[in-house]
Amino acid sequence: MQTRTADYLHLHFIVLIWGFTAILGKLLDPLSPLAVVLYRTLLAVIGMGAVLWYGHRNENPVAPVSSRDRWRLLGVGAIIAVHWMAFFAAARLANVSVCLAGMATSSLWASVLEPLLLRRRVRPVEVLLGAVVMGGLYLIFRFEFDKVGGLLAAILSAMLGALFTIINSQFTHRYEALVISTHEMAGAFLTSVPLVGLYSLIWGQPTDVFWPQSGAQWGWLLLLAWVCTVYAYTAGVRLLRKFSAYLAILTVNLEPVYGILLAVLIFGDTERMTTGFYLGTLVILVAVIGFPFLANKEK
């Protein structure tokens, strides 16, 4: 029980770090969300590769990844790239608070996708949770209609996040978390390169949109890549061995609580929202926090 508690606290610490990534995305403005993902994944691959080599240089080599699984992991990396691009775009189109509120729909997507992908029965409590989350989203849409674009981008990001988390829950029983993460970050980087090139070619954006212009921006990118990705993402994948994908996604739904509090502290009035927004977010979070108790009663 003690180990279980420590693992759960570790997961919450990782969620706190992820809540900070939306703030980093805003601090990196005017760097394009596509460029942010490009640099994040490139630096993450370098960091993960170094850790993987150092950790196993005097030990037995890691289990080889089959050719079929390698392509699958690279494909998951492509999903992650689009997930992060939508995430950072949401923070720019609206603000950090709206972005994180949209991310709280991850559990709703998990309740739909997990039964389909893992071929298990649909649980009534998950349907109930999804209905409550939809009610919370309605309140947010109603009172923050001018930020619909950002909220929709965040909801898309949440759906993709739920999808790759469910897929990763199957890989964690076959490969080390760092091996999974390295392949996926490589896939995300390879996906980002043509997307950035296509975006630049079509819209012809200025250089400062694609290239960091200051030491501070490089510092934020390194923090984003090595703390929020190399450490937090790898540790999160590793914890999927100890939690179900749905429970992990459910805990990640607390990301808005941590992130919105941090955003208000850092950005002040620009992050203050209407009462309807906070009411809708509260409805979503009550559903998230109440799920374990409802699930136990159902059992």
N, C-alpha and C positions, 0 to 999 in steps of 0.2 A: 504493500500500500504506500510505503514511503517513496519508493521509486516512481510509482504512478503519479504521486503528487508532484515530485520533482520534474517529471516529464511534462506534466500539465502546466506548471509554472514556466518551464522553459518555452513551451509553445506560446504562452501569453507574452513572454519577453520578445519572441520573434515577431509576433503580431504587432507589438509596440514599434519595433523597427520598421515593419512594413507600413505602419501608419505614417511614419516620417517620410516615406518615399514620395508621397504626393507633395509634401512641402518642398522636398529637394527638386521635384519637377518644376515647381513654380519659381524656385530660386534660380533655376537654370535658364529661365526666360531671358533673351529671345531665342535660345537654341531650340530648333524644331524638335517635337516629340519623336520623330523618326530618327533624328540625329542623336538624341539622348539615348534611345534604345541601341543604336549602332555602337556608340562608345561604351555604353554600359556592358553590352554583351562581349565586345572585344576585350575590354579590361578584365571581365569576369572569366573568360576563357583562359587568359594569360595567368590570372591568379589561381584558378582551379587547377590548371595544368601544372603549375609550380608546386602547389600543395600535394597533388597526386603523385608527382615524381618524388618529392622530398619524403613523403610519408611511406613510400614503398621501395625506396632505393636499397635498403638493407634488409628488406623482408621479401617474402614470396610475392611474386607479381600478382596483380589483381586478376580476377576471373575475366577471361576474354568475353567480349560482347559479340553475340552471333551477328552475322551480316544482316539478317532480317530485322533483329531488334535494333541494330545500329540505325537503319533507315527509319524505323518507327520513332526512335528517340530524336532523331533530327527533325522528323515531322512534328513531334510534340514541341520542339524548339521553335518551329515556325508559328505554332499556335501561341506560344508564350510571347513571341515578338509582337504579334498583332494585339495580344492582350495588353502588353505594356504600352504600346503606341496609343491605344484607345484610352488607357488609364491616364497617361500624361496629357493627352488631348482634352480629356474631361476636365482636368484641373485648370487648363488654360481657357476652355470655352465657358466655364462657369467659375468655380473656385474650388479650393481644397475641400470644403465642407460638403458641397453638392457631389463632388467626385466620390468621396468616401461614403456618403449616404447611398449612392447608386451601387457601390461595391457590396453593401449589406444585403443585396439580393442573391448573393452566392448560394446561400442555403436553399433558396427557392429553386434555382437552377439545378442544384445537386439532387433535390428531391425528384426532379423530372428526369435528369440524365443518368443517375446511378442505377435505377431499376432497368433502364433501357440498355445501358452498356454492360452491366454486370448480371443482367437477367435475374433479378430478384423481384419479389412482389412489392407492389406499392403499399406503403404503410399509411393508414388513415391520419396519423399524427403529422406526417410530413405534408399531406394535402391540406390539413388545417393550418399548419405553419405557413404554407405558401399563400393561402387565402389572406391571412393576417398581414403578411409582408406586402401583398398587393394593395391592401387597404392603406398601409403606411405610405406606399408609393403614390397612391391617389392623393393623399393629403399634401405630399411634397409637390406633385405636379400642379395641384390646384393653387397653391400659394406662391410657387416659384416658377411660374410659366415662362418667364423671360430666360430661364436657365435650362430649358428643355433639351437643347443640343448637348450640353455638358452632361446632363443626367442620362440621356440615351447612350452616349459614349461610355459612361461608367457602367451602365447595365450590360452593354455588350462586353466590356472588359470582365465583368463579374461572371458572365456566362462562359467565356473562354477560360477564365481562371478555374471555375468548377470543373470544366471538361478536362483540363490537363492534370488537375489534382486527382481526379478519379482514375485517369490512365496511369499516372505515376504510382498509385496505390498498388497496382499490379506488378510494376517493375521493381518495387523496393524489396520484394521477396526473392529476387533473382540476382540483383547487382547491388554493389555499394552505392550509397547516396551520392558520393562525390563523382563516381563514374557516370551515373545517370545525369547529374547536373552538368558535368563537363560536356557531354554529348549534346544535351539540350541547349546549352548556351552557344555551342558551335552552330547548331541549327538555327537558333535565333539570330546570330550574327550573319550567317549566310543568307537569311531571309531579309535582313535589314539592308544589306548592301544594294541589291537591285531596287528596293523600294525607295531608298534615299536618292539613288540615281534617277529613277523615273520621276520622282517628285521634283527634283531639281530641273530636269529637262522640260517638264510640262509647265511648271509655274515660274521657273527662273528666279528663284529667291536669292537675296544677297548673301555674301559669304558668312556674315555673323549668324545666320540661321543654321549653318551646317558646321561651323568651326568655332570652338571655344575661344573667346576673346580676352580672357583674363586668367590669372593664376587662381582666383577664387572659383571660377567655373570648373577648372581642372580639379580643384580640391573637392568640390561637390560631386563631380563625376567619379572620382576615386572612392569617396565615401559611399556613393550609390552602388558602385561595382563591387567593392571588396568587403564592405560591412553588410549592406542590405542584400547583396546577391551571393557572393562567395560564402560568407558565413551564414546569413539568415536563410537563404534559399536551400543550401545544402543541409543545414540542420532541420529545416522544415520537411524536406524529403525523407530524411532519416527517421523523423518522428512518425511518419506514415506507417512504419512497421508496428507502432504501438497503439495507434488510433485508427478508427475507421475513417475512410475518406469523408464521410458525412460529418463526423464529429470534428475533424480537422477544419473543414470548411465552415462549420457552425462557429467554431472559436475564432476563425479569421473574421467573422462578422462583427467582432468587437473592435476591429480596426477603426471604424468611424469614431468610436468613443475616444480612443487614444489620439487619433489623428486630428479630430475636430478640436479637442482641448489644446493640443500642441499648436494647431493653426491659429486659434484665437490668441494664444499667448505670444506667438511670433508675429502675426500679421495684424492683429488688433481689429479695428472696425471693418476692414474689408472682408472679414470672415463672419461678421455678425449677420444673422439671417432673421426671417420673419418667425413669428410664433408657430405658424403652420408647419414650417420646415422642421423645427425641433419636435413638434408633436408627432409628425410623420416618422421622423427618425426614431423617436422614443417607442412608437408602436412596433417598428421593425425590431428594435433591440429587445423589447419585452418578449416578443415571439422567439427570438434567438436564445435568450437566457432561459426562457421557460421550457424550451424543448426537452432538455434532459429529464425534467420532472415528469412531463407528459409521456415521454418514451418509457420511463420506468413504470408508470401506471398502466400503460398499454401492455407491457410485458406481464 
